[in-house]
Amino acid sequence: MTTPAAGEPVVKTISLYQKTQKIYPRSVQGVFARWRWAMVWTTQIVFYGTPWLLWNDRQALLFDLLARRFYIGGLVLYPQDFIYLTGLLIVSAYALFLFTAVAGRLWCGYACPQTVYTEIFLWIEHHFEGDRAQRMRLDAGPWTTDKVLRKGGKQGVWFLFSLWTGFTFVGYFTPIRTLAGLVLGLGLGPWEAFWVLFYALATYGNAGFLREQVCKYMCPYARFQSAMFDKDTLIISYDAERGDPRGARSKQVDAKSKGLGDCVDCGLCVQVCPTGIDIRKGLQYECIGCSACIDACDHIMDKMDYAPGLIRYATQNSLQQHLTRGQMWRRALRPRVLGYTAVLVLIVGAVGASLWLRVPFRVDVVRDRATLARQAEDGRIENLYRLQIMNATEQPQRFRLAATGLPGLVVTPGEAVAVGPAEARWVTVAVQAGFETASQAGPGPHAIQFEVERAEVGHAPAVVREKSTFIVPR
């Protein structure tokens, strides 16, 4: 570096962005860690196991985009049943609002895929590279054979696990047994291969490398969670009144005589945090509510023979007003929570009732645009239509067709239409009106209604009505 000559300006480079420090979360044991791992096992058993379940000799849960069929247990849904997806999303949103208003980011801390897969990837990393201190030493040390083997083994297991995850994800859209045969026979199609690799790389990148950056910078929930919090929301809190002033001491030292609080300033609550925050600074948007700091702090309190709960689930009002646990929970039943609960119950009830009362078939009516209206050989006025009848059951069904709206309408062919299990069949029909009926109605379009009735013996009667128009030529 050369020294600038006299009179020359000194140029300094100032970085506007702080370098991201890698976070090495320390493993922790405790009640909440066990809950977190219970959620990991539960969600992954459901995710990886569900595609292999059978129902009526087909995959129990399958979203067949090519055939436009969605199988959920005994339900057969069509794209026209999109309203149920809307209902599911609304229920999920209100459930998220309700749980957040009551106890903060429970979803983020225990069930979010980012949290779940990060836990799995950290477990694999811990297996290959050791705990926090060992990983830090390994990263800071030179590249050796041991380091290459540890790093390479970890990356290999990460990638294989990610491929399995991508394969399972695609198995919800392509029958997973068929997909497995294609993979083993090296006959995977371009789209299936793309989505397997895409989802695998997303899992590998998010859980293996981005980790806390997804929660802090990419996830929008961290930004608007404050709109759902209030001073009676249960959040992970540090009891500053009890813990401060902080200071290290031995177990034999009387903290009160030294003017110290219960916090021994060990820093474990920061070391176990997956986002690297210090919970002692109060509520921060980076906190995902995983409760790892609670387990770490309770472990230290137990060693020091102090009461647990220096870091605990608490509300701001309970800390400020010294409320008992019972008082704190009673205040949880506030208008916002009751409102969310009422709306959630109503929506769940409405969606459930709609599914229970759902007619087991659907009908779409499309006019034949090539021939709007014509005069048949017998002088009757005839309109052509195409009806799509979608059987939403896994048994064959027969349907009778009729039309109302004008007197004397006749639908041909008049025989019942057979539709196979979970089949969508297009049927071309002609609706005829007598010359006198057409004359009385007058030229132009007239509203009519198709009535499609299930004709199967032994089944409850079911009728679907669809509106259309009948055109009388001038």
C-alpha positions as CSV (number, residue, x, y, z in Angstrom):
1,M,0.0,0.0,0.0
2,T,1.5,3.4,-1.0
3,T,1.2,6.5,1.1
4,P,-0.6,9.3,-0.8
5,A,1.5,12.3,-1.6
6,A,0.9,15.6,0.1
7,G,-2.2,17.3,-1.0
8,E,-3.8,14.2,-2.6
9,P,-7.1,13.1,-1.2
10,V,-7.3,9.9,0.9
11,V,-9.6,7.4,-0.7
12,K,-11.4,5.1,1.7
13,T,-13.8,2.2,0.9
14,I,-16.7,2.0,3.1
15,S,-19.0,-1.2,2.9
16,L,-22.7,-0.5,3.1
17,Y,-23.5,-4.1,3.9
18,Q,-22.4,-6.1,6.9
19,K,-20.9,-9.4,6.1
20,T,-23.2,-12.3,7.1
21,Q,-21.7,-14.3,9.9
22,K,-22.4,-18.1,9.6
23,I,-24.5,-19.3,12.5
24,Y,-23.6,-22.6,14.2
25,P,-26.6,-23.6,16.3
26,R,-25.7,-25.7,19.3
27,S,-27.7,-28.9,19.9
28,V,-30.1,-28.7,22.8
29,Q,-32.2,-31.2,24.8
30,G,-35.4,-30.5,26.7
31,V,-39.2,-30.5,26.6
32,F,-39.6,-28.2,23.6
33,A,-36.8,-30.0,21.7
34,R,-38.8,-33.2,22.1
35,W,-41.9,-31.5,20.9
36,R,-40.1,-30.1,17.9
37,W,-38.7,-33.6,17.0
38,A,-42.2,-35.1,17.5
39,M,-43.5,-32.6,14.9
40,V,-40.5,-33.5,12.6
41,W,-41.4,-37.2,12.8
42,T,-45.1,-36.6,12.4
43,T,-44.9,-34.3,9.4
44,Q,-42.3,-36.5,7.6
45,I,-44.1,-39.8,8.2
46,V,-47.2,-38.1,6.7
47,F,-45.3,-36.5,3.8
48,Y,-43.2,-39.5,2.8
49,G,-45.8,-42.2,3.7
50,T,-49.0,-40.9,2.3
51,P,-48.2,-41.3,-1.4
52,W,-47.7,-45.1,-0.8
53,L,-51.2,-45.6,0.7
54,L,-53.8,-47.2,-1.5
55,W,-57.6,-46.6,-1.7
56,N,-59.8,-48.7,-4.1
57,D,-56.7,-50.0,-5.9
58,R,-55.3,-46.5,-6.6
59,Q,-53.2,-44.0,-4.8
60,A,-55.1,-42.6,-1.8
61,L,-53.9,-39.0,-2.3
62,L,-53.2,-38.1,-5.9
63,F,-53.4,-34.8,-7.8
64,D,-53.5,-36.1,-11.4
65,L,-53.1,-33.0,-13.4
66,L,-53.0,-34.8,-16.8
67,A,-56.4,-36.5,-16.2
68,R,-57.7,-33.5,-14.2
69,R,-58.7,-35.7,-11.3
70,F,-57.9,-35.1,-7.7
71,Y,-58.2,-38.1,-5.4
72,I,-58.4,-37.5,-1.6
73,G,-59.3,-40.7,0.1
74,G,-62.9,-41.5,-1.2
75,L,-63.3,-38.0,-2.7
76,V,-62.9,-37.5,-6.4
77,L,-62.6,-33.8,-7.3
78,Y,-62.5,-32.0,-10.6
79,P,-61.0,-28.5,-11.5
80,Q,-64.6,-27.2,-11.1
81,D,-64.3,-28.0,-7.4
82,F,-61.7,-25.3,-7.0
83,I,-63.9,-23.7,-4.4
84,Y,-62.8,-26.4,-1.9
85,L,-59.2,-25.4,-2.3
86,T,-60.2,-21.8,-1.7
87,G,-62.0,-22.9,1.5
88,L,-58.9,-24.9,2.6
89,L,-56.7,-21.8,2.1
90,I,-59.1,-19.6,4.0
91,V,-59.2,-22.1,6.9
92,S,-55.4,-22.3,6.9
93,A,-55.1,-18.5,7.0
94,Y,-57.6,-18.1,9.9
95,A,-56.0,-20.9,11.8
96,L,-52.6,-19.2,11.4
97,F,-54.1,-15.9,12.6
98,L,-55.7,-17.6,15.6
99,F,-52.6,-19.5,16.7
100,T,-50.4,-16.4,16.2
101,A,-52.8,-14.2,18.2
102,V,-52.7,-16.8,21.1
103,A,-49.1,-18.0,21.1
104,G,-47.0,-16.3,18.5
105,R,-45.1,-18.2,15.8
106,L,-46.0,-21.7,16.7
107,W,-46.2,-22.7,13.0
108,C,-42.7,-21.3,12.3
109,G,-41.1,-22.9,15.4
110,Y,-42.6,-26.4,15.1
111,A,-44.3,-27.3,11.8
112,C,-43.0,-25.0,9.0
113,P,-41.2,-27.0,6.3
114,Q,-38.2,-24.7,6.5
115,T,-37.9,-25.4,10.3
116,V,-38.5,-29.1,9.9
117,Y,-35.9,-29.6,7.1
118,T,-33.4,-27.4,8.8
119,E,-33.6,-29.6,11.9
120,I,-33.1,-32.7,9.7
121,F,-30.1,-31.2,7.9
122,L,-28.6,-29.9,11.2
123,W,-28.9,-33.4,12.6
124,I,-27.1,-34.8,9.6
125,E,-24.4,-32.1,9.9
126,H,-24.0,-32.9,13.6
127,H,-23.6,-36.6,12.8
128,F,-20.7,-35.9,10.3
129,E,-19.1,-32.8,11.8
130,G,-19.9,-32.8,15.5
131,D,-21.5,-30.2,17.7
132,R,-21.1,-26.4,17.5
133,A,-17.5,-26.1,18.7
134,Q,-16.3,-29.0,16.5
135,R,-18.0,-27.5,13.4
136,M,-16.4,-24.1,14.0
137,R,-12.9,-25.6,14.4
138,L,-13.4,-27.8,11.3
139,D,-14.4,-24.8,9.2
140,A,-11.6,-22.6,10.5
141,G,-8.9,-25.4,10.0
142,P,-7.1,-26.3,6.8
143,W,-8.4,-28.8,4.3
144,T,-7.3,-32.2,5.2
145,T,-8.5,-35.7,4.2
146,D,-10.6,-35.9,7.3
147,K,-12.3,-32.6,6.5
148,V,-12.9,-33.6,2.9
149,L,-14.5,-36.9,4.0
150,R,-16.7,-35.2,6.6
151,K,-17.8,-32.4,4.4
152,G,-18.3,-34.6,1.4
153,G,-20.2,-37.2,3.3
154,K,-22.5,-34.5,4.7
155,Q,-23.1,-33.0,1.3
156,G,-23.8,-36.4,-0.2
157,V,-26.4,-37.4,2.4
158,W,-28.0,-33.9,2.1
159,F,-28.3,-34.3,-1.7
160,L,-29.6,-37.9,-1.5
161,F,-32.2,-36.8,1.1
162,S,-33.2,-33.9,-1.1
163,L,-33.6,-36.1,-4.1
164,W,-35.8,-38.4,-2.1
165,T,-37.9,-35.4,-1.0
166,G,-38.2,-34.2,-4.6
167,F,-39.2,-37.7,-5.8
168,T,-41.9,-37.9,-3.0
169,F,-43.2,-34.4,-3.9
170,V,-43.7,-35.4,-7.6
171,G,-45.3,-38.6,-6.4
172,Y,-48.3,-36.6,-5.3
173,F,-48.9,-35.6,-9.0
174,T,-47.7,-38.7,-10.8
175,P,-48.6,-42.1,-9.2
176,I,-45.6,-42.8,-7.1
177,R,-45.4,-46.5,-8.0
178,T,-45.3,-45.6,-11.7
179,L,-42.8,-42.9,-10.9
180,A,-40.6,-45.3,-9.1
181,G,-40.6,-47.7,-12.0
182,L,-39.7,-44.9,-14.4
183,V,-36.8,-43.9,-12.1
184,L,-35.5,-47.4,-11.8
185,G,-35.8,-48.0,-15.6
186,L,-34.2,-44.6,-16.4
187,G,-37.3,-43.6,-18.2
188,L,-38.2,-40.5,-16.3
189,G,-39.9,-37.9,-18.5
190,P,-38.5,-34.3,-18.9
191,W,-41.2,-32.7,-16.7
192,E,-41.0,-35.2,-13.9
193,A,-37.2,-35.0,-14.0
194,F,-37.4,-31.2,-13.9
195,W,-39.7,-31.1,-10.9
196,V,-37.8,-33.8,-9.0
197,L,-34.6,-31.9,-9.4
198,F,-36.2,-28.5,-8.8
199,Y,-37.8,-29.5,-5.5
200,A,-34.6,-31.4,-4.5
201,L,-32.4,-28.3,-5.1
202,A,-34.9,-26.1,-3.3
203,T,-34.7,-28.4,-0.3
204,Y,-31.0,-28.7,-0.5
205,G,-30.4,-24.9,-0.8
206,N,-33.0,-23.7,1.7
207,A,-32.3,-26.2,4.5
208,G,-28.6,-26.7,3.8
209,F,-27.3,-23.2,3.1
210,L,-29.9,-20.4,3.4
211,R,-31.5,-21.7,6.6
212,E,-32.1,-18.6,8.9
213,Q,-31.9,-16.3,5.9
214,V,-35.2,-17.7,4.6
215,C,-36.9,-16.9,7.9
216,K,-35.3,-13.5,8.3
217,Y,-35.4,-12.1,4.8
218,M,-37.4,-14.2,2.4
219,C,-40.5,-15.2,4.5
220,P,-43.1,-12.5,4.6
221,Y,-44.6,-13.8,7.8
222,A,-41.8,-12.3,9.9
223,R,-42.7,-8.9,8.6
224,F,-46.5,-8.8,9.3
225,Q,-46.6,-10.9,12.4
226,S,-46.6,-7.8,14.6
227,A,-50.0,-7.0,13.2
228,M,-51.3,-10.1,14.9
229,F,-49.5,-9.7,18.2
230,D,-50.7,-7.7,21.2
231,K,-49.6,-7.5,24.8
232,D,-51.6,-10.6,25.7
233,T,-50.0,-12.9,23.1
234,L,-47.9,-15.7,24.5
235,I,-44.3,-15.2,23.2
236,I,-40.9,-16.4,24.2
237,S,-39.8,-13.9,26.7
238,Y,-36.8,-13.2,28.9
239,D,-37.8,-12.1,32.4
240,A,-35.5,-9.1,32.7
241,E,-36.7,-8.2,36.2
242,R,-35.6,-11.5,37.5
243,G,-32.5,-12.1,35.4
244,D,-30.8,-8.6,35.5
245,P,-28.2,-7.6,36.4
246,R,-26.5,-10.5,34.6
247,G,-23.2,-11.9,35.7
248,A,-21.1,-15.1,35.8
249,R,-20.8,-16.8,39.2
250,S,-20.3,-20.2,40.7
251,K,-23.1,-22.3,42.1
252,Q,-22.0,-21.6,45.7
253,V,-22.1,-17.8,45.3
254,D,-25.2,-16.0,46.7
255,A,-26.3,-13.9,43.7
256,K,-28.4,-11.6,45.8
257,S,-25.5,-10.6,48.0
258,K,-23.6,-9.7,44.9
259,G,-26.5,-7.7,43.5
260,L,-26.9,-10.1,40.6
261,G,-30.0,-11.5,38.9
262,D,-30.6,-15.1,37.9
263,C,-29.0,-14.8,34.5
264,V,-25.4,-16.2,34.6
265,D,-24.6,-14.6,31.2
266,C,-23.6,-18.0,29.8
267,G,-24.7,-17.1,26.3
268,L,-26.3,-20.5,25.6
269,C,-29.6,-19.0,24.7
270,V,-27.8,-17.2,21.8
271,Q,-25.7,-20.3,20.8
272,V,-28.8,-22.6,20.4
273,C,-30.8,-20.0,18.5
274,P,-31.1,-21.0,14.8
275,T,-31.4,-17.4,13.7
276,G,-28.6,-16.2,16.0
277,I,-30.5,-13.6,18.0
278,D,-30.2,-12.7,21.7
279,I,-33.7,-13.2,23.2
280,R,-32.6,-11.1,26.2
281,K,-33.0,-8.0,24.0
282,G,-36.8,-8.5,23.8
283,L,-39.2,-9.4,21.1
284,Q,-37.5,-9.5,17.6
285,Y,-39.0,-10.3,14.3
286,E,-36.2,-12.8,13.6
287,C,-37.4,-15.0,16.5
288,I,-39.2,-18.1,15.0
289,G,-40.6,-19.3,18.3
290,C,-38.7,-22.6,18.3
291,S,-38.2,-22.5,22.1
292,A,-34.6,-23.8,21.9
293,C,-33.5,-20.9,24.2
294,I,-36.1,-22.0,26.8
295,D,-34.6,-25.5,26.9
296,A,-31.0,-24.2,27.2
297,C,-31.8,-21.7,29.9
298,D,-33.9,-24.2,32.0
299,H,-30.9,-26.6,31.8
300,I,-28.6,-23.9,33.3
301,M,-31.2,-22.9,35.9
302,D,-31.4,-26.6,36.9
303,K,-27.6,-26.8,37.3
304,M,-27.6,-23.6,39.4
305,D,-30.5,-24.8,41.5
306,Y,-32.6,-21.8,40.4
307,A,-36.2,-22.0,39.5
308,P,-36.9,-22.6,35.8
309,G,-38.6,-20.1,33.5
310,L,-36.1,-17.3,33.3
311,I,-36.9,-17.6,29.6
312,R,-40.4,-18.9,29.1
313,Y,-43.7,-18.4,27.2
314,A,-45.2,-15.3,28.7
315,T,-47.2,-12.2,27.7
316,Q,-45.9,-8.7,27.9
317,N,-48.8,-7.9,30.3
318,S,-48.0,-10.8,32.5
319,L,-44.4,-9.7,32.9
320,Q,-45.3,-6.1,33.5
321,Q,-48.2,-6.7,35.8
322,H,-46.9,-9.9,37.5
323,L,-49.9,-11.9,36.5
324,T,-50.3,-15.5,37.6
325,R,-50.4,-18.3,35.0
326,G,-54.1,-18.6,35.5
327,Q,-54.7,-14.9,35.0
328,M,-52.4,-14.9,31.9
329,W,-54.4,-17.7,30.3
330,R,-57.8,-16.2,31.1
331,R,-56.7,-13.0,29.3
332,A,-56.0,-15.1,26.3
333,L,-59.7,-15.3,25.6
334,R,-60.0,-11.8,24.3
335,P,-62.2,-10.5,21.5
336,R,-59.7,-11.0,18.8
337,V,-59.2,-14.6,19.7
338,L,-62.9,-15.2,20.0
339,G,-63.5,-13.6,16.7
340,Y,-60.9,-15.7,14.9
341,T,-62.3,-18.8,16.5
342,A,-65.9,-18.0,15.6
343,V,-65.0,-17.3,11.9
344,L,-62.8,-20.4,11.8
345,V,-65.6,-22.7,13.2
346,L,-68.1,-21.2,10.7
347,I,-65.9,-21.7,7.7
348,V,-64.9,-25.2,8.7
349,G,-68.6,-26.0,9.3
350,A,-69.6,-24.6,5.9
351,V,-66.8,-26.5,4.0
352,G,-67.6,-29.7,5.8
353,A,-71.4,-29.3,5.2
354,S,-70.7,-28.6,1.5
355,L,-68.6,-31.7,1.1
356,W,-71.2,-33.8,3.0
357,L,-74.1,-32.5,0.8
358,R,-72.0,-32.5,-2.4
359,V,-73.8,-34.0,-5.4
360,P,-71.7,-37.0,-6.7
361,F,-71.4,-35.6,-10.2
362,R,-71.0,-32.4,-12.1
363,V,-72.3,-31.0,-15.4
364,D,-71.0,-28.4,-17.8
365,V,-73.1,-27.2,-20.8
366,V,-71.4,-25.8,-23.9
367,R,-73.4,-24.6,-26.9
368,D,-72.5,-26.0,-30.3
369,R,-71.0,-22.8,-31.9
370,A,-71.0,-24.3,-35.4
371,T,-74.8,-24.5,-35.5
372,L,-76.7,-22.2,-33.2
373,A,-80.2,-23.2,-34.3
374,R,-81.8,-25.1,-37.2
375,Q,-85.0,-26.5,-38.4
376,A,-85.4,-30.3,-38.2
377,E,-87.1,-32.4,-40.8
378,D,-90.3,-32.5,-38.9
379,G,-90.4,-28.7,-38.7
380,R,-89.3,-28.5,-35.1
381,I,-86.7,-25.9,-34.0
382,E,-83.5,-27.6,-32.9
383,N,-80.5,-26.4,-30.9
384,L,-77.3,-28.5,-30.4
385,Y,-75.4,-28.7,-27.1
386,R,-72.4,-30.5,-25.7
387,L,-72.8,-31.7,-22.1
388,Q,-69.8,-32.8,-20.0
389,I,-70.9,-35.1,-17.3
390,M,-68.3,-35.7,-14.6
391,N,-68.8,-38.8,-12.4
392,A,-67.3,-37.9,-9.0
393,T,-67.6,-41.4,-7.6
394,E,-65.6,-44.6,-8.3
395,Q,-68.7,-46.5,-9.4
396,P,-70.3,-46.4,-12.8
397,Q,-73.4,-44.2,-13.0
398,R,-76.3,-43.6,-15.5
399,F,-77.9,-40.3,-16.0
400,R,-81.2,-39.1,-17.5
401,L,-81.3,-35.8,-19.4
402,A,-84.2,-33.3,-19.6
403,A,-84.6,-29.6,-20.4
404,T,-87.1,-27.1,-19.0
405,G,-87.9,-23.4,-19.6
406,L,-90.1,-23.7,-22.7
407,P,-93.1,-25.9,-23.0
408,G,-92.7,-29.1,-24.9
409,L,-88.9,-29.3,-25.0
410,V,-87.6,-32.7,-26.1
411,V,-84.0,-33.9,-25.5
412,T,-82.5,-36.4,-27.9
413,P,-81.1,-39.0,-27.5
414,G,-83.6,-39.8,-24.8
415,E,-81.9,-42.9,-23.3
416,A,-79.8,-42.7,-20.2
417,V,-76.2,-41.8,-20.5
418,A,-73.6,-44.2,-18.9
419,V,-70.5,-42.7,-17.3
420,G,-67.7,-44.8,-16.0
421,P,-66.0,-44.5,-12.6
422,A,-64.3,-41.1,-12.1
423,E,-64.9,-40.5,-15.8
424,A,-65.8,-37.2,-17.5
425,R,-67.8,-37.9,-20.7
426,W,-68.8,-35.4,-23.4
427,V,-72.3,-36.0,-24.8
428,T,-73.8,-34.2,-27.8
429,V,-77.5,-33.6,-27.4
430,A,-80.2,-31.9,-29.4
431,V,-83.0,-29.9,-27.8
432,Q,-86.1,-29.5,-29.9
433,A,-89.1,-27.2,-29.5
434,G,-92.3,-27.5,-31.5
435,F,-93.1,-24.9,-34.1
436,E,-96.0,-23.5,-32.1
437,T,-93.8,-23.3,-29.0
438,A,-91.2,-21.4,-31.0
439,S,-93.8,-19.1,-32.5
440,Q,-95.2,-18.3,-29.1
441,A,-91.8,-17.7,-27.5
442,G,-90.7,-15.3,-30.3
443,P,-87.4,-15.1,-32.1
444,G,-84.2,-14.7,-30.1
445,P,-82.5,-16.3,-27.1
446,H,-84.6,-17.9,-24.3
447,A,-83.4,-19.1,-21.0
448,I,-83.7,-22.9,-20.5
449,Q,-82.3,-25.3,-17.9
450,F,-80.8,-28.7,-18.3
451,E,-81.7,-31.3,-15.6
452,V,-79.3,-34.2,-15.3
453,E,-80.6,-36.8,-12.8
454,R,-78.8,-39.9,-11.5
455,A,-80.7,-42.9,-12.7
456,E,-79.0,-45.6,-10.7
457,V,-81.3,-47.8,-8.6
458,G,-80.5,-48.0,-4.9
459,H,-78.9,-44.6,-4.8
460,A,-80.4,-41.5,-3.3
461,P,-81.8,-39.2,-6.0
462,A,-79.6,-36.4,-7.2
463,V,-80.2,-33.7,-9.7
464,V,-77.9,-31.1,-11.2
465,R,-79.4,-28.1,-13.0
466,E,-77.4,-26.0,-15.4
467,K,-78.6,-22.9,-17.2
468,S,-78.3,-22.3,-20.9
469,T,-80.1,-20.5,-23.8
470,F,-82.4,-21.8,-26.6
471,I,-82.3,-19.7,-29.8
472,V,-85.3,-19.3,-32.0
473,P,-84.3,-18.1,-35.4
474,R,-86.0,-15.2,-37.0
